[in-house]
Amino acid sequence: MRSRKMSSTPVGYLYTPQQLAGSLSYGSGVRLGNWREDDEVAKMRMMNYIQKKESMDLVLLKKQAVLGPQLAPAILSAPPADSMLKFGDKVMIKSEMNNGCLSVSMGQKLISDLGELYTVTGSASTEPRTRNAIEIVSLEGVPDGQPVCYGMKIALKFSSALGVQGYLGSARAAGVPTATQLIGKQECYMRVVEPGAQVPYECAWTILPQHVDDRIATNGTPVDATVPLLFSHCFTNRRLSCVNIGMPTDFGMECGVCAHTYVETRKVNKLMRETLGRPTNGLISKTETTECLWTLVFHEY
């Protein structure tokens, strides 16, 4: 008769005969035997842990050293009383597509010949942190405190509390690969610039109003900080966009960010313009979709 196969491992296979007997013939001073060896191994592991902790070589401490500066609280600018965006304002830039805030992940350094680059994503966190606090900087020498106007060349500067001076940049998709190409569009990233060096033109952006028909009339007028707007890359004329494609970061899966102009299909765009009573001829550009729209978030009291 065939023996029945045991459903679980017998206790005898997990311990030695000495351990099963309780190691009665060995005292604490004897350095032989399995129980004593287990104690010595536990002590060695504890000593190794203490040594790594004191030398900051633990994986947990290394992770905290990377994530800590990025998660430090940041102070945003107060909402403007006159609704005008000004140079020097520190804001969060939130996507109208998925409410993701433009953020940098310092743990994802990109391999590129363009310089020191880091991945930018749309983070679901709405708390002001150093990784998502953006300062509006002029590339035309306009001092802080002056209104930002539509059509002006600006730079989006990340917080200096990250330990580097970084600006939002973009490069052509056909250029040097800078990331995993999961989105397949023109790449966006944080470009590190040495203190005192000139901000490269790949980090130059301009702000456009949401509606296509208002762009010529509002060019040169102050930007309304209370309405959705678009950021257009000066070199490629592509819009800053946030899409529902997951990007792996140290903070989990976050929404991807790229530079691409997402627009309504021709027929849908024409029907929408007819409904609003706007021109439908071929000279009018198609309206961008919510992937390209962003909202400025100021300090909440």
Protein Blocks (a to p, Z undefined) as FASTA:
>chain_A
ZZdddfbdcfklmpcfklmnopmmbcfklcgdjklmmmmmmmmmmmmmmmmmmnopafkl
mmmmmmmmmmpccddddddfklpacehiacddddfklopacdddfklccddfkbccdddd
ddfbfbdcfklcccdddfehpaehiacdehiacdddddfklopacddddddfklccfbeo
lnopacdddddddehiacdfklgccdddfblklmmmmgoiacdfkbccddddfklopacd
dddddcddfkbpcdddddddddddfklmmmmmmmnopafbfkbccdddfklpccdddddZ
Z
